[in-house]
Every structure is written in structure tokens, then in C-alpha cells.
Amino acid sequence: MRVLKPVFYSAVAVAILASCKTVSKVPVPTGSNIVVNLPAKKAKLTDSEKDNWQHLDLATDTIPGMSVHKAYDFLKGKKSVAVVVGVVDSGTDLKHEDLVDVAWVNTKEIAGNGIDDDKNGYVDDINGWNFLGKSYKEHLEYERILMNPSVADAETLAEVKAFQEEKIEGAKKNKTRYTQMLAGVTASDAGLAKYFKKPDYTIKEVEAINTTDPELLKAVGMAKRMNGFGLSLVNAKKEISKLVGNAQKTIDGENLKTDYRTVVGDNAYDIKDKPGSGDGNTGHSEKGEAHGSHVSGIIGATRNNGKGMDGVANNVKMMAVRSVSDGDEYDKDVALGIRYAVDNGAKVINTSFGKGFSPNKEWVYDAIKYAASKDVLIVNAAGNDGKNIDVEKTFPNDAPDLVNEVADNFLTVGAMSANYSKELPAAFSNYGKINVDVFAPGVQVHSTTPDGEYKKFSGTSMASPATAGVAALVRSYYPQLSAVQVKHILMNSGSKIDLEVIKPGTGARYGSKEEIVPFADLSVSGRVVNAYNAVRMADRMVNGRK
């Protein structure tokens, strides 16, 4: 995730802006104003809790999950309808043991016949569509603008050039720092190899050295330090050498000499030039491209099948829309991906990606409005830069001026941890009293990855599908409710937390002093998503029950 240089507003200005942001006029019950304030869980999480914490209940387990199990207890005996969820992301392994049974299938298309049977503009799109073909790597957006300045307006181009200058200056400083570190590691390795009279030695052997020699003591200290990062001195030399090389590549602009889009075969800056030639079956991604699979599992991995993990929603079909490669996504691919998902029946779309520059953002805004016109909810990751996105732009968003929404079907989600303490918000999560709507679990979340594997990832990329799963659950059991109503149910029904917390982006890892703020100040709602509260609120709206 990359962000623009900050534009600073006064606290008074931010408060005024917050009061002006567009809100839904659709009637939605007000959430409980009873705040949750329980003692922090002191015991370490068990392995089971670590794999499942996002589904647990704060009141019952003292773990700030989304009360998913409790929601299903409430839903027992109630009927549901299948909901299609579009995952606009990297490739998704829909052959995974926990995803194969929930894969969306386009029944209007005949697989492999090379014909657009359903006349939707995409040939053989059985499980979704791959807008990137065989492309797996991309530049960051600012790099693409530097390579092709005509795609950006003058203001954006000036911002990009300033950003590039900062990157180069940072790379020069990093190169100096890494070079000095490399020299220290190299000298230490040589000293220890000379002492042991062999090039390969263990950390236990190093720790057993008893000496007063200052140079040898320095070498021992360096070896211990690198071991703290899980590296031997030999491996540390390799890794630091790569960092030096990467810094030099940034200084030289090496990455600006390759056009990764060529393999796709389209004009990335022409929204009418749709890529693809029968390459739309996104069933199996490369193993290294795990993001889309992980996101999909969080939303809808088959529940109660005794395998791996359970998704949030139990009656969903996952539509794989590959629009994001290793690098920044193109606005064109995002816009077309959203429209594809909408046109092919998705009622919830998850967008777990983001960037700091968006030269064709109007295409994405139009796609968001198109989704709104078709009653589709978009659930979006806030970003992982520890930034206040009320004052620093990140894309996609739903408010070009960071205040007024283009539509009310776009829900932006920050990430929280399993720590019910001052460390509740993820240190990396973006936040904003105007532009982040709610928080959800996003630290060390266990989910599906390609080739039948499972891993834990962290990011607002995980918090967004957790929320999308709850949205799909509500839309499945209460299909009468609109996308806008479901958005505000998730915001208004969330658990209201009364905690003073560390503001994301501050503290030791960011080289600054910890700032303590009320958790309620980090989002519009001041709440964390709660599936049990959401289905109860939905039930009251539909059935008038208390």
C-alpha cells in the first residue's frame, strides 16, 4: 500500500468534516450504546484459539472476535439463500479442499468450447475472470506514471516526481546503512571463521566462546544479533547484499526499464480495450500468489467439513476475479473487475488492495456507483500504512474529496488484533474518523492458501473479508435488506469498545513515541464487527422482533 504526502488539517477542521460526511437515509436501527469494557485476557491463546480467534466472542471468551458461533446459534432453524461473493484480488485456488465446494460456477457457460455462450463478453468464464492473463508482477503506480507521464494530470505528476525524489533519497540512505551493516557482518563472519578454523559454525559454538578480545567479542555480538532475526552470519550477508542491491536499483531506476503489461496484450489506459482470450478460468493460481485464496477462505471456506478452517458465511459461492498482481493494481482492472462481479450476480464484493496514486480513479468511482445501482455492497480494506486516511489519500475509496461519498454501498475496514488491551488496533492499520467505517479481525488470521495449504496472514486485507463474510451472512438470511442497509447494520451493530489504545502508526516500530487515543476515535462507528449483533439487528428490521 502506498500513500500520498500528508495534507494536514487542524483538529477542528477534521471534526467539521466528520459532521458533513454523507450518511444513509435508509432506516436502520441504532446500535446499542452499551460499551464493552472487560478485563483483558491474560492467558496465552491456545492453538485452537489462534486458528479461530476471529470467530470467538468477547464476552464469552475475552477474545475480541466477531461472535460468529453465537450468530449461528441465533440462526438455527432459519432459512438462507445462496449469496455470490466476488473476490476482486489476485488469483484464487478454487480447487483447494476448503474452497472447491463453494466455488461459483457460471451455469450459462459451457467450459472449454471457446464460445461466449452467455454473451457476457467473456469466453469460458466458468468460475470468474482473469483480467491479467499470465502477468504475475507489476510496477507500483507511481513507477508507471514516471514511465508514462501522459496518463496523469499535472498535479498528480508533480506529486509522483516529489515522491520519487523522496524514494531515491531514502534509497541512498538505506544503501549507506546496509553497506555499513554488510561490512560489519562480513568482518564478523571472517573473524569467527578464523577463530574456529572452519567456515561453518553454529550459534551454540559462538555462544560458548570465552574471550576478552574486543574484535572477537564484537563478532560474537553480531552473530547473536543476526540470530535474533533467525539468520546465521552467512545468510545475513546474502540478505543484506540483496537489500544493498535493491537500494541501488531504486537509485538507478532499474525497475522502470521493464514493461510488465506486455504479456496481457491490452492498453491498460483504455477502459474499452478488454483483455483476455479465453483465459478467464481463474480456478488455480500460482502457488506464490496466495492472497486471493486466503481472502476467499476467510469469507466462505466450507464450514463444518472437518478440514482446515471455517469461513464466516455458510451459504456462499465464491467468484474469482483476478485483477491484482504483485505490485499496484491498474484502475482499469479494478473497475472492470467490479463490473464483472456485479453483472454476473455478486451481491457482495471484497476489495483487499490499495495504492497511493490513481490516475484513472474516475473509472473506479463509476464502477462503485454502478454496483450501488445494482444493490451490491463493496467491502474494502483500509490499508496497512498506519496512516490517517482522512488526511492522506489511499485508493480505492468512495470519497474523491475525502468527505462526500459517491455512493453509500462502500464499507471501509480497519484491522484489529486478538489483544483486548491497548494493542487492540493493529499497529499497521490505517484509520480515520471519516473514512474508516469499522474495525474487524486482521492479525494472524488462519485461512486457505494454494495447493491445499493453510497459513496465517495479517493485514486489513484479512479484516475486509472477515467483514464481507458477515455481510454475506446477513444478505443470505435476510435477502430483503439492501446493500446500504447491510452496510449500516454492520456499522451500527458492532461491539462498541471503551478502551484507550495505541494509535496505529506510532510506537517503537515506527520510530516514535506511542500515542494513546480512544478506540472510538479510529473509525466512523467506533465499533468492531459482530456477526451475532448484526443478524439480530437484521432480524428486528425484517421481522420486527426485539
C-alpha positions as CSV (number, residue, x, y, z in Angstrom):
1,M,0.0,0.0,0.0
2,R,1.5,3.4,-0.9
3,V,0.1,6.8,0.2
4,L,0.4,10.4,-0.9
5,K,2.2,13.0,1.1
6,P,0.1,14.1,4.0
7,V,-2.2,17.1,3.9
8,F,-2.6,18.3,7.5
9,Y,-5.9,19.6,8.8
10,S,-6.5,21.1,12.3
11,A,-8.4,19.0,14.8
12,V,-11.3,21.5,14.5
13,A,-11.4,21.0,10.7
14,V,-11.4,17.2,11.0
15,A,-14.4,17.4,13.4
16,I,-16.3,19.7,11.0
17,L,-15.5,17.4,8.0
18,A,-16.7,14.4,10.0
19,S,-20.0,16.0,10.7
20,C,-20.5,16.7,7.0
21,K,-19.9,13.2,5.6
22,T,-22.8,11.8,3.7
23,V,-24.8,9.2,5.6
24,S,-27.5,6.7,4.6
25,K,-31.2,7.9,4.6
26,V,-32.3,4.2,4.8
27,P,-33.9,3.5,8.2
28,V,-31.5,1.3,10.3
29,P,-31.9,0.6,14.0
30,T,-29.5,2.4,16.2
31,G,-26.9,0.1,17.7
32,S,-26.5,-0.4,21.4
33,N,-24.6,2.4,23.1
34,I,-23.7,0.0,25.9
35,V,-19.9,-0.2,25.7
36,V,-18.0,-3.4,26.3
37,N,-15.3,-3.0,28.9
38,L,-14.0,-6.3,30.2
39,P,-10.7,-7.3,31.8
40,A,-8.0,-8.2,29.2
41,K,-7.4,-11.9,28.6
42,K,-4.0,-12.6,30.3
43,A,-3.5,-16.3,29.3
44,K,-1.9,-17.0,26.0
45,L,-4.2,-18.2,23.2
46,T,-4.4,-21.9,22.7
47,D,-3.6,-23.3,19.2
48,S,-7.3,-23.7,18.6
49,E,-8.0,-20.2,19.6
50,K,-5.1,-18.9,17.4
51,D,-6.7,-20.6,14.4
52,N,-10.2,-19.5,15.2
53,W,-10.0,-16.3,17.2
54,Q,-11.8,-14.1,14.7
55,H,-15.0,-16.2,15.2
56,L,-14.9,-16.1,19.0
57,D,-16.9,-13.9,21.4
58,L,-15.6,-11.1,23.5
59,A,-18.0,-11.5,26.4
60,T,-17.7,-15.3,26.5
61,D,-14.0,-15.8,25.6
62,T,-12.5,-12.4,26.4
63,I,-11.2,-12.6,22.8
64,P,-12.4,-9.8,20.6
65,G,-13.7,-11.9,17.7
66,M,-16.9,-11.4,15.7
67,S,-19.2,-13.8,17.7
68,V,-19.7,-16.0,14.6
69,H,-20.5,-19.2,16.5
70,K,-23.0,-17.2,18.6
71,A,-24.6,-15.9,15.4
72,Y,-25.2,-19.4,14.1
73,D,-26.8,-20.4,17.3
74,F,-29.3,-17.5,16.7
75,L,-29.8,-18.5,13.1
76,K,-30.7,-22.2,13.8
77,G,-33.9,-23.2,12.1
78,K,-33.9,-20.1,9.8
79,K,-33.7,-20.5,6.0
80,S,-31.0,-18.9,3.8
81,V,-30.4,-18.2,0.1
82,A,-27.1,-18.6,-1.6
83,V,-25.1,-15.4,-2.0
84,V,-22.4,-14.8,-4.6
85,V,-19.3,-13.0,-3.3
86,G,-17.0,-11.5,-5.8
87,V,-13.3,-11.6,-4.7
88,V,-11.5,-8.9,-6.8
89,D,-8.0,-9.9,-5.9
90,S,-5.1,-12.0,-7.1
91,G,-5.7,-15.5,-8.3
92,T,-7.8,-17.9,-6.2
93,D,-7.2,-21.6,-5.9
94,L,-10.8,-22.8,-6.2
95,K,-9.6,-26.4,-6.3
96,H,-8.5,-26.1,-2.6
97,E,-10.2,-28.7,-0.4
98,D,-11.9,-26.0,1.6
99,L,-13.0,-23.9,-1.4
100,V,-13.9,-26.4,-4.1
101,D,-17.4,-26.9,-2.8
102,V,-18.1,-23.1,-2.5
103,A,-16.7,-22.1,-5.9
104,W,-19.1,-20.0,-8.1
105,V,-19.9,-21.8,-11.4
106,N,-21.3,-19.9,-14.3
107,T,-24.0,-22.4,-15.4
108,K,-24.8,-20.4,-18.5
109,E,-21.3,-21.1,-19.9
110,I,-20.0,-24.3,-21.4
111,A,-16.5,-25.0,-20.2
112,G,-13.7,-25.1,-22.8
113,N,-15.7,-24.7,-26.0
114,G,-14.1,-21.3,-26.8
115,I,-17.5,-19.7,-27.2
116,D,-19.1,-16.9,-25.1
117,D,-22.2,-18.9,-24.5
118,D,-23.9,-16.4,-22.2
119,K,-23.0,-13.4,-24.3
120,N,-21.5,-11.5,-21.3
121,G,-18.3,-10.6,-23.2
122,Y,-16.1,-13.2,-21.7
123,V,-15.3,-16.6,-23.2
124,D,-15.4,-19.7,-21.0
125,D,-15.7,-17.7,-17.7
126,I,-16.7,-20.7,-15.6
127,N,-15.5,-19.6,-12.2
128,G,-14.8,-15.9,-12.8
129,W,-12.4,-14.0,-15.0
130,N,-8.7,-13.3,-15.1
131,F,-8.1,-9.7,-16.3
132,L,-4.3,-10.2,-16.0
133,G,-3.7,-13.2,-18.2
134,K,-0.2,-14.6,-17.4
135,S,1.0,-11.4,-15.7
136,Y,2.2,-12.0,-12.1
137,K,4.3,-8.9,-11.5
138,E,3.6,-5.2,-11.8
139,H,5.1,-1.8,-11.1
140,L,3.9,0.4,-8.3
141,E,1.5,3.1,-9.7
142,Y,4.0,5.9,-9.2
143,E,6.6,4.0,-11.3
144,R,4.1,3.5,-14.1
145,I,3.3,7.2,-14.1
146,L,7.0,8.0,-14.3
147,M,7.3,5.6,-17.3
148,N,4.2,7.1,-19.0
149,P,3.7,10.7,-17.7
150,S,0.8,11.4,-20.1
151,V,-1.5,9.2,-18.1
152,A,-1.6,11.6,-15.1
153,D,-2.7,15.2,-14.7
154,A,-0.1,17.9,-13.9
155,E,-0.9,17.9,-10.2
156,T,-0.5,14.1,-9.8
157,L,2.6,14.1,-11.9
158,A,4.2,16.7,-9.7
159,E,3.3,14.6,-6.6
160,V,4.8,11.5,-8.2
161,K,8.0,13.2,-9.0
162,A,8.3,14.5,-5.5
163,F,7.5,11.1,-4.2
164,Q,10.2,9.6,-6.4
165,E,12.8,12.1,-5.2
166,E,12.0,11.0,-1.6
167,K,12.3,7.4,-2.6
168,I,15.7,7.9,-4.1
169,E,17.0,9.9,-1.1
170,G,15.7,7.2,1.1
171,A,17.3,4.5,-1.0
172,K,20.7,6.4,-0.8
173,K,20.5,6.5,3.0
174,N,19.4,2.8,3.1
175,K,22.3,1.8,0.8
176,T,24.8,3.6,3.1
177,R,23.2,1.9,6.2
178,Y,23.0,-1.5,4.6
179,T,26.6,-1.3,3.2
180,Q,27.9,-0.5,6.7
181,M,25.9,-3.4,8.1
182,L,27.2,-5.7,5.4
183,A,30.8,-4.7,6.2
184,G,30.2,-5.5,9.9
185,V,28.6,-8.8,9.2
186,T,31.3,-9.8,6.7
187,A,34.1,-8.9,9.1
188,S,32.4,-10.8,12.0
189,D,31.9,-13.9,9.8
190,A,35.6,-13.8,8.8
191,G,36.7,-13.4,12.4
192,L,34.7,-16.3,13.6
193,A,35.7,-18.5,10.7
194,K,39.3,-17.7,11.6
195,Y,38.7,-18.5,15.3
196,F,37.0,-21.8,14.6
197,K,39.3,-22.6,11.7
198,K,36.3,-23.5,9.6
199,P,33.7,-21.6,7.6
200,D,30.6,-23.3,9.1
201,Y,30.0,-23.0,12.8
202,T,26.8,-23.0,14.9
203,I,25.3,-20.3,17.2
204,K,25.9,-22.6,20.1
205,E,29.6,-22.7,19.4
206,V,29.6,-18.9,19.1
207,E,27.8,-18.5,22.4
208,A,30.3,-20.8,24.1
209,I,33.3,-18.5,23.2
210,N,35.0,-17.1,26.3
211,T,37.3,-14.3,25.3
212,T,38.4,-10.7,26.2
213,D,39.5,-9.9,22.6
214,P,37.5,-6.8,21.6
215,E,37.2,-7.8,17.9
216,L,36.1,-11.3,18.7
217,L,33.6,-10.0,21.2
218,K,32.2,-7.7,18.5
219,A,31.9,-10.7,16.2
220,V,30.1,-12.7,18.8
221,G,27.7,-9.8,19.4
222,M,27.0,-9.5,15.7
223,A,26.3,-13.3,15.4
224,K,23.9,-13.2,18.3
225,R,22.2,-10.1,16.9
226,M,21.6,-11.8,13.5
227,N,20.5,-15.0,15.2
228,G,17.8,-12.9,16.8
229,F,16.4,-12.3,13.3
230,G,16.7,-16.1,12.5
231,L,19.8,-15.6,10.4
232,S,23.3,-17.0,10.5
233,L,26.1,-14.6,9.5
234,V,26.4,-16.4,6.2
235,N,22.7,-16.0,5.4
236,A,22.7,-12.4,6.8
237,K,25.4,-11.5,4.3
238,K,23.2,-12.8,1.5
239,E,20.1,-11.0,2.7
240,I,21.8,-7.7,3.4
241,S,23.5,-7.9,0.0
242,K,20.1,-8.1,-1.6
243,L,19.0,-5.0,0.3
244,V,22.0,-3.1,-0.9
245,G,21.3,-4.3,-4.5
246,N,17.6,-3.3,-4.2
247,A,18.5,0.1,-2.9
248,Q,20.9,0.6,-5.9
249,K,18.2,-0.5,-8.3
250,T,15.9,2.2,-6.9
251,I,18.6,4.8,-7.2
252,D,19.2,3.7,-10.8
253,G,15.5,3.5,-11.7
254,E,16.2,-0.1,-12.8
255,N,12.6,-1.2,-12.4
256,L,11.4,1.5,-14.8
257,K,13.0,-0.3,-17.7
258,T,10.6,-3.2,-17.9
259,D,7.0,-3.2,-19.2
260,Y,5.2,-6.0,-17.3
261,R,1.9,-5.3,-19.0
262,T,3.0,-6.5,-22.5
263,V,2.1,-10.1,-21.7
264,V,-1.5,-9.1,-21.0
265,G,-1.8,-7.7,-24.6
266,D,-4.1,-4.7,-24.0
267,N,-3.8,-1.0,-23.4
268,A,-4.0,-0.6,-19.7
269,Y,-5.2,3.0,-20.1
270,D,-8.1,2.3,-22.4
271,I,-11.1,1.1,-20.4
272,K,-12.8,-0.2,-23.7
273,D,-9.8,-2.4,-24.6
274,K,-10.8,-5.5,-22.5
275,P,-8.0,-8.0,-22.1
276,G,-8.3,-11.8,-22.3
277,S,-8.8,-14.5,-24.9
278,G,-10.4,-17.4,-23.2
279,D,-8.0,-17.1,-20.2
280,G,-10.8,-16.4,-17.8
281,N,-11.0,-19.5,-15.7
282,T,-9.2,-18.4,-12.5
283,G,-9.6,-21.7,-10.8
284,H,-5.9,-22.2,-9.9
285,S,-3.4,-19.5,-9.3
286,E,0.4,-19.9,-9.0
287,K,1.4,-21.1,-5.5
288,G,3.2,-17.9,-4.7
289,E,0.1,-15.9,-5.3
290,A,-1.7,-16.8,-2.1
291,H,-3.6,-13.5,-1.3
292,G,-6.8,-14.2,-3.2
293,S,-7.1,-17.8,-1.8
294,H,-6.5,-16.5,1.8
295,V,-9.2,-13.8,1.4
296,S,-11.7,-16.3,-0.1
297,G,-11.2,-18.8,2.7
298,I,-11.9,-16.1,5.4
299,I,-15.2,-15.3,3.7
300,G,-16.5,-18.6,2.8
301,A,-14.4,-21.7,3.3
302,T,-16.7,-24.7,3.7
303,R,-18.0,-24.8,7.3
304,N,-18.0,-27.9,9.5
305,N,-16.4,-30.2,7.0
306,G,-13.6,-31.2,9.4
307,K,-10.9,-29.6,7.2
308,G,-8.6,-26.8,7.9
309,M,-10.9,-23.9,8.9
310,D,-14.3,-22.5,8.7
311,G,-15.3,-19.4,6.7
312,V,-17.7,-16.8,8.1
313,A,-20.6,-17.4,5.7
314,N,-22.2,-20.8,5.2
315,N,-24.2,-20.4,2.1
316,V,-22.0,-18.5,-0.4
317,K,-20.4,-19.0,-3.8
318,M,-17.0,-17.5,-4.3
319,M,-16.4,-15.8,-7.6
320,A,-12.7,-15.4,-8.5
321,V,-12.0,-12.1,-10.3
322,R,-8.2,-11.8,-10.8
323,S,-7.4,-8.1,-11.1
324,V,-4.4,-7.6,-8.7
325,S,-0.9,-8.9,-9.4
326,D,2.4,-8.5,-7.4
327,G,2.6,-4.7,-7.4
328,D,-0.1,-2.0,-7.7
329,E,-3.3,-2.8,-9.4
330,Y,-4.4,-0.9,-12.5
331,D,-7.6,1.3,-12.2
332,K,-8.9,-0.3,-15.3
333,D,-8.6,-3.9,-14.0
334,V,-10.3,-2.8,-10.7
335,A,-13.2,-1.1,-12.5
336,L,-13.7,-3.9,-14.9
337,G,-13.4,-6.5,-12.1
338,I,-16.1,-4.8,-10.1
339,R,-18.4,-4.5,-13.1
340,Y,-17.8,-8.2,-14.0
341,A,-18.7,-9.3,-10.5
342,V,-21.8,-7.1,-10.4
343,D,-23.0,-8.2,-13.9
344,N,-22.6,-11.9,-13.0
345,G,-24.6,-11.9,-9.8
346,A,-22.3,-10.9,-6.9
347,K,-24.2,-9.3,-4.1
348,V,-21.1,-8.6,-2.0
349,I,-17.6,-7.7,-3.4
350,N,-14.4,-7.7,-1.4
351,T,-11.5,-5.4,-2.4
352,S,-8.4,-6.1,-0.3
353,F,-5.9,-3.9,-2.1
354,G,-4.8,-0.3,-2.3
355,K,-2.3,2.3,-3.5
356,G,-1.4,5.9,-3.2
357,F,-1.9,7.1,-6.7
358,S,-4.8,6.5,-9.0
359,P,-4.6,8.2,-12.5
360,N,-7.9,6.8,-13.7
361,K,-9.8,6.8,-10.4
362,E,-13.0,8.1,-12.2
363,W,-13.3,4.6,-13.7
364,V,-13.3,3.1,-10.3
365,Y,-15.8,5.7,-8.9
366,D,-18.1,4.9,-11.8
367,A,-17.8,1.2,-11.1
368,I,-18.7,1.8,-7.4
369,K,-21.7,3.8,-8.4
370,Y,-22.7,1.1,-10.9
371,A,-22.5,-1.5,-8.1
372,A,-24.7,0.7,-6.0
373,S,-27.3,0.9,-8.8
374,K,-27.4,-2.9,-8.8
375,D,-27.7,-3.2,-5.0
376,V,-24.2,-4.6,-4.5
377,L,-22.1,-4.0,-1.3
378,I,-18.4,-3.4,-1.7
379,V,-16.2,-4.2,1.4
380,N,-12.8,-2.6,1.2
381,A,-9.5,-2.8,3.1
382,A,-8.4,0.5,4.7
383,G,-4.7,-0.2,4.1
384,N,-1.6,-1.1,6.0
385,D,0.4,2.1,6.4
386,G,-0.6,3.1,9.9
387,K,-2.0,6.3,8.4
388,N,-4.9,8.6,9.0
389,I,-6.7,8.3,5.6
390,D,-8.9,11.3,6.5
391,V,-5.8,13.3,5.6
392,E,-3.8,11.0,3.4
393,K,-5.4,9.6,0.3
394,T,-5.4,5.9,-0.5
395,F,-7.2,4.2,-3.4
396,P,-9.8,2.8,-3.9
397,N,-12.0,5.0,-1.8
398,D,-15.6,6.3,-2.0
399,A,-15.0,10.0,-1.5
400,P,-12.9,11.9,-4.0
401,D,-12.6,14.9,-1.6
402,L,-12.3,12.5,1.4
403,V,-15.6,13.8,2.7
404,N,-18.5,13.3,0.3
405,E,-19.3,9.7,-0.8
406,V,-20.0,8.9,-4.4
407,A,-22.4,6.2,-3.2
408,D,-23.4,4.6,0.1
409,N,-22.5,1.0,-0.7
410,F,-18.8,1.1,0.1
411,L,-17.6,-0.1,3.6
412,T,-14.0,0.5,4.6
413,V,-12.5,-1.7,7.3
414,G,-9.5,-1.3,9.6
415,A,-7.7,-4.2,11.3
416,M,-7.7,-5.3,14.9
417,S,-5.7,-7.9,16.8
418,A,-6.8,-10.6,19.3
419,N,-5.3,-8.4,22.1
420,Y,-8.2,-7.0,24.2
421,S,-5.9,-4.2,25.5
422,K,-4.3,-1.0,24.4
423,E,-2.9,-3.2,21.5
424,L,-6.4,-3.9,20.1
425,P,-5.9,-2.0,16.8
426,A,-3.3,-3.5,14.5
427,A,-0.2,-1.2,14.6
428,F,-0.1,-1.2,10.8
429,S,-3.8,-0.4,10.2
430,N,-4.9,2.8,8.5
431,Y,-7.6,4.6,10.5
432,G,-9.9,7.7,10.1
433,K,-12.9,9.1,11.9
434,I,-14.4,10.0,8.5
435,N,-13.1,7.3,6.0
436,V,-12.7,4.1,8.0
437,D,-16.2,2.7,8.9
438,V,-15.5,-0.1,11.3
439,F,-12.7,-2.5,12.5
440,A,-12.5,-6.3,12.2
441,P,-10.0,-9.1,12.9
442,G,-6.9,-8.7,10.8
443,V,-3.8,-10.0,12.7
444,Q,-2.5,-13.6,12.3
445,V,-5.7,-14.8,10.7
446,H,-5.7,-18.5,9.7
447,S,-7.0,-19.3,6.2
448,T,-6.6,-21.2,2.9
449,T,-3.6,-20.8,0.6
450,P,-2.9,-22.6,-2.7
451,D,-2.2,-26.3,-3.1
452,G,-4.3,-27.3,-0.1
453,E,-2.3,-25.4,2.4
454,Y,-3.3,-23.1,5.3
455,K,-1.3,-20.1,6.7
456,K,-1.7,-17.1,8.9
457,F,-1.6,-13.7,7.3
458,S,-2.0,-10.2,8.8
459,G,-3.4,-7.1,7.2
460,T,-6.6,-5.0,6.6
461,S,-6.7,-7.4,3.7
462,M,-7.9,-10.0,6.2
463,A,-10.2,-7.7,8.1
464,S,-12.1,-6.8,5.0
465,P,-13.1,-10.4,4.0
466,A,-14.0,-11.1,7.7
467,T,-16.5,-8.2,7.3
468,A,-17.5,-9.3,3.8
469,G,-18.3,-12.7,5.3
470,V,-20.6,-11.2,7.9
471,A,-22.2,-9.1,5.1
472,A,-22.8,-12.2,3.0
473,L,-24.3,-14.0,6.1
474,V,-26.8,-11.1,6.6
475,R,-27.7,-11.0,2.9
476,S,-28.1,-14.8,2.9
477,Y,-30.6,-15.0,5.8
478,Y,-32.2,-11.6,5.2
479,P,-32.2,-11.1,1.4
480,Q,-34.9,-8.4,1.8
481,L,-32.3,-6.0,3.0
482,S,-30.5,-3.7,0.6
483,A,-26.7,-3.3,0.3
484,V,-27.0,0.1,2.0
485,Q,-29.0,-1.3,4.9
486,V,-26.5,-4.1,5.4
487,K,-23.6,-1.7,5.4
488,H,-25.2,0.4,8.2
489,I,-26.2,-2.7,10.1
490,L,-22.5,-3.8,10.2
491,M,-21.5,-0.3,11.4
492,N,-24.3,0.2,13.9
493,S,-24.4,-3.3,15.4
494,G,-20.7,-3.7,16.0
495,S,-19.4,-4.0,19.5
496,K,-18.7,-0.6,21.0
497,I,-15.3,-0.7,22.7
498,D,-14.4,1.6,25.6
499,L,-10.6,1.3,25.5
500,E,-7.7,3.7,25.4
501,V,-5.4,2.2,22.7
502,I,-2.1,2.8,20.9
503,K,-2.8,4.8,17.8
504,P,-1.7,2.9,14.7
505,G,1.4,4.2,13.1
506,T,3.0,5.2,16.4
507,G,5.4,3.4,18.8
508,A,8.8,1.8,18.5
509,R,8.3,0.0,15.2
510,Y,7.6,3.4,13.7
511,G,10.4,5.1,15.5
512,S,8.2,7.4,17.5
513,K,6.5,7.6,20.9
514,E,3.3,5.7,21.5
515,E,0.2,7.9,21.2
516,I,-2.8,6.8,23.3
517,V,-6.2,7.6,21.9
518,P,-9.8,6.3,22.5
519,F,-10.5,3.3,20.2
520,A,-13.7,5.1,19.2
521,D,-11.7,7.8,17.5
522,L,-10.2,5.5,14.9
523,S,-13.4,5.0,12.8
524,V,-16.8,6.4,12.0
525,S,-18.6,3.9,14.1
526,G,-16.0,3.3,16.9
527,R,-17.0,-0.3,16.7
528,V,-15.7,-3.8,15.8
529,V,-17.8,-6.1,13.5
530,N,-20.0,-8.5,15.4
531,A,-21.9,-11.2,13.5
532,Y,-24.3,-12.0,16.3
533,N,-25.3,-8.4,16.8
534,A,-25.6,-8.0,13.0
535,V,-28.0,-10.9,12.4
536,R,-30.1,-9.9,15.4
537,M,-30.4,-6.3,14.1
538,A,-31.3,-7.6,10.7
539,D,-33.9,-9.9,12.2
540,R,-35.5,-7.0,14.0
541,M,-35.6,-4.9,10.8
542,V,-37.2,-7.7,8.8
543,N,-39.4,-9.3,11.4
544,G,-39.9,-6.6,14.0
545,R,-38.6,-8.7,16.8
546,K,-36.8,-7.4,19.8
